[in-house]
Structures are given as structure tokens and as C-alpha cells.
Amino acid sequence: MLSVLANRTYRHLFAAQVIALIGTGMMTVALGLLAFKIAGDKAGAVLGTALAIKMIAYVGVAPVVGGFASYLPRRAFLVSMDIARAAVALALPFVDQVWQVYLLIFVLQSASAAFTPTFQATIPDVLPDEGQYTRALSLSRLAYDMESLLSPMLAAALLTVISFNWLFLGTVVGFFCSAALVLSVTIPQPALADRKGGIYENTTRGIRIYLATPRLRGLLALNLAVAAAGAMVIVNTVVVVRGLLGRTDSDVAIVLACFGGGSMTAALVLPRLLDRIADRQVMIPTAGVLGVTLLGFAAVLFLSRGAVANASLIWPSLLIAWTLLGVAYSAVMTPSGRLLRRSAHPSDRPAVFAAQFALSHACWLLTYPIAGWLGSVAGMVPALVTLAALTFAGVALATKFWPVEDLQILPHEHPNLPSDHPHLRGSAEAHAHSYVIDDMHHRWP
């Protein structure tokens, strides 16, 4: 897997990603402490609203930026977004009002919504070989998992010698280092497509391509399945461990480490597995594992009636379930970049990656409240069963939308096109072209 780091451009971009992730992780810890300083006992409401603002920025900003990203010089655009994020992180320690936190979080997450899909769309151009790109996706998954494990520990260690406001400075340094690494390499700039549309055409192009492509409609359904299971982990782990089982904060970290460890294990195995097995055969069955695992843990809680006296059964079941969820989560999410790569022309990749970014976070925007409110009002068992049902619904829709015979080239005819049409002119394959849509006039069944 590490052989992909021999590519200097990718090596620098990967290092930029890792450093920015560590900085963001430290800022997450610092933001929680800042919210408590400003709002006291209402810090949870502040953070919940900040999370909602983050998702709104992701869903609303990413498609707009993705529609115009291909017109902008990639390197300058990525660097400017890093600098914008650094400026926000630098301002956060000086705020003393809740509305100021909300405003800065919106600006920060808008910059992230612009940076992340553009960065992701750049990697296929840096690594055109699919095998190398698959390994890059696995490395990226490992980076996210390592960040979730290491950043809180690093922040905790730093907080023993400095105040939490200095953690924001670490975030600033991380974003500036990321910008410097991006500046240190030459980033491919794809040729611009000849488009005549206006603002609406450009801002919605990525989503229209996405929804017109069967395998990507299947990916959207899998995003729902992943978000349902992931929301349970992110929102309710602390509730199960601290509230239901009465265990310690360190036990919360252990459970989350099981999820992260499972995800990392899958990311290490996937490159060789995907060399032999089609993406669909990996992603849909493992998404089903998410639902089965949620139901299985719900059954354990129901049979145990949630009593602390039965913690001897619930605790190991929780560790096993969260490990399985981590494996299945990574097995579904890691190959998604391969689907996006083969479903769009290079000039359309920023828009399509932005569509994936926005639509996947729309799924999280749906499942976060379900996991939180249903868990607090009805209990963990109804929450688990409901989220499992959403997961199975996603799997069923993915099975329906994503054809079993997922050809990259779809044979078809153009009986009404003139002989000089771009699809026909100068092509040895007059009646076949890539399984993407050109000029938005195709609608695949």
C-alpha cells in the first residue's frame, strides 16, 4: 500500500491531508472547551447547533463550489481555502459570544466544503492508475481513523501544559503546513469542458450527473446505510457506555477505538480484495452487515433489559459490535472514490465529488437527529432497530439502483444524431462511450 507514496505529488498532498486532519482534531477538542467556557451547562446545545451548521454548510456550499471549481486553478484554490480555515481558527480564541462561534463555524465549514471535494477530485488525476488510486483511498481512510484516535490523545497531552486556547494555534499551524505542502507540488489541471450553461447549470451539474448514473444512485443509498450506522456510533456511544453501563470515560475511548480499529483493518485489506472482487460485491454485502450488527446489539440490550447487572453480557457485545461496524463502515466508504472516478470525465470530477460530499452529509443530517432524539426519548433498543431499518432500506435501494452488470462502457445507439456530433465524430466506437453522461442529455435507466 505504501508504494503509492513514491509519487512525490501524492506524497506531499497526503502529508497535507494528515497534518490538516490533526489540526482539525485538536480544534474539535478546543471548540468543546470554548463552548463550555462561553455557555456553561448549555455547551451541549451550542455544540449541537454548531454540528447542524457544519452539515448545512456542507450540503449547501459544496455543490455551488463544485460547479465552478474546474474553472479555478486548483493549487491556488486549495491554498486559499487552507488560509481561510487558518484565519478562522486564529480568531476563535478571541470570541466571547455564542453567535460569534456560530458565524465562524459556518465560515470554517464552508471553506472545508470547498476544499475537501476539490482535494479528493485531484487525487485521481495525480494517480490515474486505478490500482494506485485504490491504495490511496485506503491510505486516506487510515488517515481519518488515525486522526480520530490520535488527535484527542495529543490534545489531552498538550492540555496538561497549556490552556485550551493554544490548541487553536496548533490548528492554525496545521492549516499553514497543509497550504505549504500543496504549494510545493504541481497539481494537474484538467481540460475545461465546453459548457454554455449559466449559474444553475453549473451549480447543479454535479448532482444531476450523480443522480443520472445508476452506480452513483446506488452509492447514495449506501451513504444512507452508512450514515444510519455511523450516527449510532458517534451520537450514542457515550450514552451506552456512561449512561447505560455506568462505565468510565476511558471505556468510551476503548469502544471508539474498537470502531476505529475495525475501520483501519478493513482499509488495510481492501486494496488486494478490490483487485479481485468488484466494488458492488464488496460494498452492498458489507452494508448489510451494518444493519445485522445493529439488530444483533439491539437484541442483546432487549434480552438484558439494559440492566447494569447484565453488563457482563452487554460490554463484550458492545466491543464486538462496534468493531464489526468499523470494518463494514470502511468497506463501504473506502471504495466510493473509485465509483466517482469512473463515473465522471476529469473536467466534471470536482462537481461530482462535491455532489457526493453534499449528498452524503445530507444523509448524516437526517440520521444524527434520529439517533439522538430517538435514543433519548424512546431508548437505545428502538433507536437501534430504527437505524437498522434505515440501513436495510439503503441496502435494498442500492441493490435496485446499481446494476449487477456494472459496465464502465455501455453500448448504445444515437439514431438521431448528425454524423459530426462529438459522440460520433472521429471515433472508432461510434455507438459506445464511457458510462458517464455528456452534455446532460442522456438518462441511463
C-alpha positions as CSV (number, residue, x, y, z in Angstrom):
1,M,0.0,0.0,0.0
2,L,2.8,2.4,0.9
3,S,4.2,2.1,-2.6
4,V,1.8,4.9,-3.7
5,L,3.9,7.3,-1.6
6,A,6.7,7.0,-4.2
7,N,4.7,9.5,-6.2
8,R,6.1,12.9,-4.9
9,T,3.0,14.9,-5.7
10,Y,0.7,12.4,-3.9
11,R,3.1,12.1,-1.0
12,H,3.0,15.8,-0.4
13,L,-0.8,16.0,-0.8
14,F,-1.2,13.1,1.6
15,A,1.1,14.7,4.1
16,A,-1.0,17.9,3.8
17,Q,-4.2,15.9,4.4
18,V,-2.7,14.2,7.6
19,I,-1.4,17.5,9.1
20,A,-4.7,19.3,8.4
21,L,-6.7,16.4,10.0
22,I,-4.6,16.5,13.1
23,G,-5.1,20.2,13.4
24,T,-8.8,19.9,12.9
25,G,-8.9,17.1,15.6
26,M,-7.3,19.4,18.1
27,M,-9.7,22.2,17.2
28,T,-12.6,19.9,17.9
29,V,-11.4,19.4,21.4
30,A,-10.7,23.1,21.9
31,L,-14.1,24.1,20.5
32,G,-15.9,21.9,23.1
33,L,-13.9,23.6,25.9
34,L,-14.6,27.0,24.3
35,A,-18.3,26.3,24.2
36,F,-18.3,25.3,27.9
37,K,-16.4,28.5,28.8
38,I,-19.0,30.7,27.0
39,A,-22.2,28.7,27.6
40,G,-21.5,26.6,30.7
41,D,-24.2,24.0,31.1
42,K,-25.7,24.9,27.7
43,A,-22.5,23.9,26.0
44,G,-24.1,20.7,24.6
45,A,-26.8,22.8,22.9
46,V,-24.1,25.1,21.4
47,L,-22.1,22.2,20.1
48,G,-25.2,20.5,18.7
49,T,-26.1,23.7,16.8
50,A,-22.5,24.0,15.6
51,L,-22.8,20.5,14.2
52,A,-26.0,21.4,12.4
53,I,-24.4,24.5,11.0
54,K,-21.5,22.3,9.8
55,M,-23.8,20.0,7.9
56,I,-25.8,22.8,6.4
57,A,-22.6,24.4,5.1
58,Y,-21.5,21.0,3.7
59,V,-24.8,20.4,2.0
60,G,-25.3,23.9,0.7
61,V,-21.9,25.1,-0.2
62,A,-20.2,22.1,-1.7
63,P,-22.4,21.8,-4.9
64,V,-22.0,25.5,-5.6
65,V,-18.2,25.5,-5.3
66,G,-18.0,22.1,-7.2
67,G,-19.8,23.6,-10.1
68,F,-17.1,26.2,-10.6
69,A,-14.0,24.5,-9.2
70,S,-12.9,23.2,-12.5
71,Y,-12.6,26.8,-13.8
72,L,-10.2,27.8,-11.0
73,P,-6.5,27.0,-10.7
74,R,-6.6,24.0,-8.3
75,R,-3.4,24.7,-6.3
76,A,-4.3,28.4,-5.7
77,F,-7.8,27.5,-4.7
78,L,-6.8,24.8,-2.2
79,V,-4.2,27.0,-0.7
80,S,-6.7,29.9,-0.3
81,M,-9.1,27.6,1.5
82,D,-6.4,26.4,3.9
83,I,-5.5,30.1,4.6
84,A,-9.2,30.9,5.2
85,R,-9.6,28.0,7.6
86,A,-6.4,29.1,9.4
87,A,-7.8,32.6,9.8
88,V,-11.0,31.3,11.4
89,A,-9.0,29.1,13.8
90,L,-6.9,32.1,14.7
91,A,-10.0,34.2,15.5
92,L,-11.8,31.6,17.6
93,P,-9.9,32.0,20.9
94,F,-11.0,35.7,20.9
95,V,-14.7,35.2,20.7
96,D,-16.9,35.6,23.7
97,Q,-20.4,35.4,22.3
98,V,-22.3,32.3,21.1
99,W,-23.4,33.9,17.8
100,Q,-19.7,34.6,17.0
101,V,-18.9,30.9,17.4
102,Y,-21.8,30.1,15.0
103,L,-20.6,32.6,12.4
104,L,-17.0,31.5,12.5
105,I,-18.0,27.8,12.3
106,F,-20.1,28.5,9.2
107,V,-17.2,30.2,7.5
108,L,-14.8,27.5,8.6
109,Q,-17.0,24.6,7.4
110,S,-17.8,26.4,4.2
111,A,-14.1,26.6,3.4
112,S,-13.8,22.9,4.3
113,A,-16.8,22.1,2.0
114,A,-14.9,23.9,-0.8
115,F,-11.5,22.3,0.0
116,T,-12.3,18.7,0.6
117,P,-14.2,17.6,-2.6
118,T,-11.8,19.6,-4.7
119,F,-8.8,17.9,-3.0
120,Q,-10.5,14.5,-3.4
121,A,-11.2,15.1,-7.1
122,T,-7.5,16.0,-7.6
123,I,-6.1,12.6,-6.5
124,P,-7.5,10.6,-9.5
125,D,-5.6,13.0,-11.8
126,V,-2.4,12.6,-9.8
127,L,-2.8,8.8,-9.7
128,P,-4.5,7.8,-13.0
129,D,-3.9,4.0,-12.4
130,E,-6.9,2.5,-10.6
131,G,-4.8,0.2,-8.5
132,Q,-2.7,3.0,-7.2
133,Y,-5.8,5.2,-6.7
134,T,-7.4,2.4,-4.6
135,R,-4.4,2.2,-2.4
136,A,-4.5,6.0,-2.0
137,L,-8.2,5.7,-0.9
138,S,-7.2,3.1,1.7
139,L,-4.4,5.4,3.0
140,S,-6.9,8.2,3.2
141,R,-9.3,6.1,5.3
142,L,-6.4,5.1,7.6
143,A,-5.5,8.8,8.0
144,Y,-9.1,9.6,9.1
145,D,-9.1,6.7,11.5
146,M,-5.7,7.5,13.0
147,E,-6.8,11.2,13.4
148,S,-9.8,10.1,15.4
149,L,-7.6,8.1,17.7
150,L,-4.5,10.2,18.0
151,S,-5.8,13.8,17.9
152,P,-7.8,13.5,21.2
153,M,-4.8,11.9,22.9
154,L,-2.4,14.6,21.6
155,A,-4.8,17.3,22.7
156,A,-5.1,15.7,26.2
157,A,-1.3,15.6,26.5
158,L,-1.0,19.3,25.4
159,L,-3.7,20.4,27.8
160,T,-1.5,19.2,30.7
161,V,1.0,22.0,30.0
162,I,-1.0,24.7,28.1
163,S,-4.5,26.2,28.1
164,F,-7.1,25.1,25.5
165,N,-6.8,28.4,23.6
166,W,-3.3,27.3,22.4
167,L,-4.9,24.3,20.7
168,F,-6.4,26.7,18.2
169,L,-2.8,27.8,17.4
170,G,-1.9,24.2,16.7
171,T,-4.8,24.1,14.2
172,V,-3.5,27.3,12.5
173,V,-0.1,25.8,12.2
174,G,-1.6,22.6,10.7
175,F,-3.5,24.5,8.0
176,F,-0.5,26.6,7.1
177,C,1.6,23.5,6.8
178,S,-1.0,22.0,4.6
179,A,-1.0,25.1,2.4
180,A,2.8,25.0,2.1
181,L,2.8,21.3,1.1
182,V,0.1,22.0,-1.6
183,L,2.3,24.8,-2.9
184,S,5.3,22.6,-3.1
185,V,3.9,20.4,-5.9
186,T,2.5,20.9,-9.3
187,I,-1.2,19.8,-9.4
188,P,-2.8,18.6,-12.7
189,Q,-5.4,20.9,-14.1
190,P,-7.9,19.1,-16.3
191,A,-9.1,20.5,-19.6
192,L,-12.2,22.5,-19.3
193,A,-15.4,21.1,-20.8
194,D,-17.2,23.3,-23.3
195,R,-20.3,24.4,-21.4
196,K,-22.8,27.0,-22.2
197,G,-25.0,26.8,-19.1
198,G,-25.5,29.6,-16.6
199,I,-25.2,29.5,-12.8
200,Y,-28.0,26.9,-12.3
201,E,-26.5,24.6,-15.0
202,N,-23.1,24.7,-13.3
203,T,-24.1,24.5,-9.7
204,T,-26.4,21.6,-10.2
205,R,-24.4,19.8,-12.8
206,G,-22.6,17.5,-10.3
207,I,-25.8,16.4,-8.6
208,R,-27.5,15.9,-12.0
209,I,-24.7,13.7,-13.2
210,Y,-24.7,11.9,-9.9
211,L,-28.4,11.1,-9.9
212,A,-28.4,10.1,-13.6
213,T,-25.7,7.5,-13.0
214,P,-27.1,4.1,-11.7
215,R,-24.0,3.1,-9.7
216,L,-23.9,6.5,-8.1
217,R,-27.6,6.3,-7.2
218,G,-26.6,3.0,-5.5
219,L,-23.8,4.8,-3.8
220,L,-26.3,7.4,-2.4
221,A,-28.4,4.6,-1.0
222,L,-25.3,3.2,0.6
223,N,-24.5,6.6,2.1
224,L,-27.8,6.4,3.9
225,A,-26.9,3.0,5.2
226,V,-23.5,4.1,6.4
227,A,-24.9,7.3,8.0
228,A,-27.5,5.4,9.9
229,A,-25.0,3.1,11.5
230,G,-22.3,5.8,11.9
231,A,-24.8,8.1,13.7
232,M,-25.4,5.4,16.3
233,V,-21.7,5.2,17.0
234,I,-21.0,8.9,17.0
235,V,-24.1,10.0,18.9
236,N,-24.9,7.2,21.3
237,T,-21.6,5.5,22.2
238,V,-21.1,7.8,25.3
239,V,-24.8,7.2,26.2
240,V,-24.5,3.5,26.2
241,V,-21.1,3.3,27.9
242,R,-21.6,6.1,30.6
243,G,-25.4,6.1,31.0
244,L,-26.5,2.5,30.4
245,L,-23.5,0.7,31.7
246,G,-22.1,3.2,34.1
247,R,-18.6,2.8,33.0
248,T,-15.7,5.4,32.8
249,D,-14.6,8.0,30.2
250,S,-11.7,5.7,29.3
251,D,-14.1,3.0,28.4
252,V,-15.8,5.4,25.9
253,A,-12.4,5.8,24.3
254,I,-11.9,2.0,24.2
255,V,-15.2,1.5,22.4
256,L,-14.5,4.2,19.9
257,A,-11.0,2.6,19.4
258,C,-12.7,-0.7,18.5
259,F,-14.7,1.1,15.8
260,G,-11.6,2.9,14.5
261,G,-9.5,-0.3,14.7
262,G,-12.1,-2.2,12.7
263,S,-12.2,0.5,10.1
264,M,-8.4,0.6,9.8
265,T,-8.3,-3.2,9.5
266,A,-10.7,-3.1,6.6
267,A,-8.8,-0.3,4.9
268,L,-5.6,-2.4,5.0
269,V,-7.3,-5.4,3.5
270,L,-9.4,-3.7,0.8
271,P,-6.8,-2.9,-1.9
272,R,-5.9,-6.5,-2.5
273,L,-9.5,-7.5,-2.1
274,L,-10.7,-5.0,-4.7
275,D,-8.1,-6.2,-7.1
276,R,-10.0,-9.5,-7.3
277,I,-13.6,-8.6,-6.4
278,A,-15.9,-5.9,-8.0
279,D,-16.8,-2.9,-5.8
280,R,-20.5,-3.9,-5.8
281,Q,-19.8,-7.3,-4.4
282,V,-17.9,-5.8,-1.5
283,M,-19.9,-2.7,-0.7
284,I,-23.5,-4.0,-0.7
285,P,-23.0,-7.1,1.4
286,T,-20.9,-5.2,4.0
287,A,-23.5,-2.5,4.2
288,G,-25.9,-5.3,5.1
289,V,-23.5,-6.3,7.9
290,L,-24.1,-2.8,9.4
291,G,-27.8,-3.5,9.7
292,V,-27.4,-7.0,11.0
293,T,-24.9,-5.8,13.7
294,L,-27.2,-3.0,14.8
295,L,-30.1,-5.5,15.2
296,G,-27.8,-8.0,17.0
297,F,-26.8,-5.5,19.6
298,A,-30.4,-4.4,19.9
299,A,-31.3,-8.0,20.7
300,V,-28.6,-8.2,23.3
301,L,-29.9,-5.0,25.0
302,F,-33.5,-6.2,24.8
303,L,-32.7,-9.6,26.3
304,S,-30.6,-8.0,29.0
305,R,-33.3,-5.3,29.6
306,G,-30.5,-2.8,29.8
307,A,-29.7,-3.6,33.4
308,V,-26.3,-2.7,34.8
309,A,-26.3,-6.2,36.4
310,N,-26.1,-7.7,32.9
311,A,-23.1,-5.6,31.9
312,S,-21.0,-8.8,31.7
313,L,-23.0,-9.6,28.6
314,I,-23.6,-6.1,27.1
315,W,-20.0,-4.9,27.4
316,P,-18.2,-7.6,25.3
317,S,-21.2,-7.5,22.9
318,L,-20.7,-3.7,22.5
319,L,-17.0,-4.1,21.8
320,I,-17.6,-6.8,19.1
321,A,-20.5,-4.9,17.6
322,W,-18.5,-1.6,17.3
323,T,-15.6,-3.5,15.8
324,L,-17.8,-5.1,13.1
325,L,-19.4,-1.7,12.4
326,G,-16.0,-0.2,11.9
327,V,-15.0,-2.9,9.4
328,A,-18.2,-2.7,7.5
329,Y,-18.2,1.1,7.5
330,S,-14.8,1.3,6.0
331,A,-15.6,-1.5,3.5
332,V,-18.5,0.6,2.2
333,M,-16.9,4.1,2.3
334,T,-13.3,3.4,1.1
335,P,-14.2,2.3,-2.5
336,S,-16.6,5.1,-3.1
337,G,-13.9,7.3,-4.7
338,R,-13.4,4.6,-7.3
339,L,-17.1,4.8,-8.3
340,L,-16.9,8.6,-8.6
341,R,-13.7,8.4,-10.6
342,R,-15.1,6.1,-13.2
343,S,-18.4,7.9,-13.4
344,A,-17.2,11.4,-14.5
345,H,-14.9,13.0,-17.0
346,P,-11.9,14.7,-15.5
347,S,-13.4,18.1,-16.0
348,D,-16.6,17.0,-14.2
349,R,-14.9,15.3,-11.2
350,P,-14.9,18.4,-8.9
351,A,-18.6,18.7,-9.4
352,V,-19.3,15.0,-8.9
353,F,-17.1,14.7,-5.8
354,A,-18.8,17.8,-4.4
355,A,-22.2,16.2,-5.1
356,Q,-21.1,13.1,-3.2
357,F,-19.8,15.3,-0.3
358,A,-23.1,17.2,-0.1
359,L,-25.5,14.3,-0.6
360,S,-23.6,12.0,1.9
361,H,-23.7,14.7,4.5
362,A,-27.4,15.2,3.8
363,C,-27.8,11.6,4.9
364,W,-25.9,12.4,8.1
365,L,-28.1,15.4,8.7
366,L,-31.1,13.0,8.6
367,T,-29.6,10.3,10.8
368,Y,-28.0,12.4,13.5
369,P,-31.3,13.7,15.0
370,I,-32.9,10.2,14.7
371,A,-30.1,8.6,16.6
372,G,-30.0,11.4,19.3
373,W,-33.7,12.1,19.8
374,L,-35.0,8.6,19.5
375,G,-32.2,7.3,21.8
376,S,-33.1,9.9,24.5
377,V,-36.9,9.7,24.2
378,A,-37.6,6.0,23.4
379,G,-34.4,4.3,24.4
380,M,-31.5,2.5,22.8
381,V,-33.4,-0.5,21.5
382,P,-35.9,1.5,19.4
383,A,-33.1,3.7,18.2
384,L,-31.0,0.7,17.1
385,V,-34.0,-1.0,15.4
386,T,-34.9,2.2,13.6
387,L,-31.4,2.8,12.4
388,A,-31.0,-0.8,11.3
389,A,-34.2,-0.4,9.3
390,L,-32.8,2.7,7.6
391,T,-29.6,0.7,6.9
392,F,-31.5,-2.2,5.3
393,A,-33.6,0.3,3.3
394,G,-30.3,1.8,1.9
395,V,-29.1,-1.7,1.0
396,A,-32.3,-2.6,-0.7
397,L,-32.3,0.7,-2.8
398,A,-28.6,0.2,-3.6
399,T,-29.3,-3.3,-4.9
400,K,-32.1,-2.0,-7.0
401,F,-30.3,1.1,-8.5
402,W,-26.8,-0.4,-9.0
403,P,-26.9,-2.9,-11.9
404,V,-25.3,-6.2,-11.3
405,E,-23.6,-5.9,-14.8
406,D,-21.9,-2.6,-13.9
407,L,-20.1,-2.0,-17.2
408,Q,-17.8,1.0,-17.5
409,I,-18.7,1.2,-21.2
410,L,-22.4,1.0,-22.1
411,P,-23.1,0.1,-25.7
412,H,-25.9,2.3,-27.1
413,E,-27.0,4.0,-30.4
414,H,-27.6,7.6,-31.4
415,P,-30.0,7.2,-34.4
416,N,-30.9,10.9,-34.4
417,L,-27.5,12.4,-34.1
418,P,-25.7,14.0,-37.1
419,S,-22.5,12.4,-38.2
420,D,-20.4,15.2,-36.9
421,H,-21.8,15.0,-33.3
422,P,-18.9,14.8,-30.8
423,H,-20.0,11.3,-29.8
424,L,-19.6,10.0,-33.3
425,R,-17.0,12.3,-35.0
426,G,-13.6,10.7,-35.3
427,S,-14.5,7.7,-33.1
428,A,-13.9,4.1,-33.8
429,E,-16.6,3.2,-31.3
430,A,-19.4,5.1,-32.9
431,H,-22.1,3.5,-30.7
432,A,-20.4,3.3,-27.4
433,H,-18.8,5.6,-24.9
434,S,-17.9,5.9,-21.3
435,Y,-20.5,5.2,-18.7
436,V,-21.0,8.9,-17.8
437,I,-23.3,11.5,-19.2
438,D,-22.1,14.1,-21.7
439,D,-24.0,17.5,-22.1
440,M,-26.6,16.2,-19.7
441,H,-28.9,14.8,-22.4
442,H,-28.5,11.1,-21.5
443,R,-30.6,9.5,-18.8
444,W,-29.4,6.0,-18.1
445,P,-32.2,3.6,-17.0
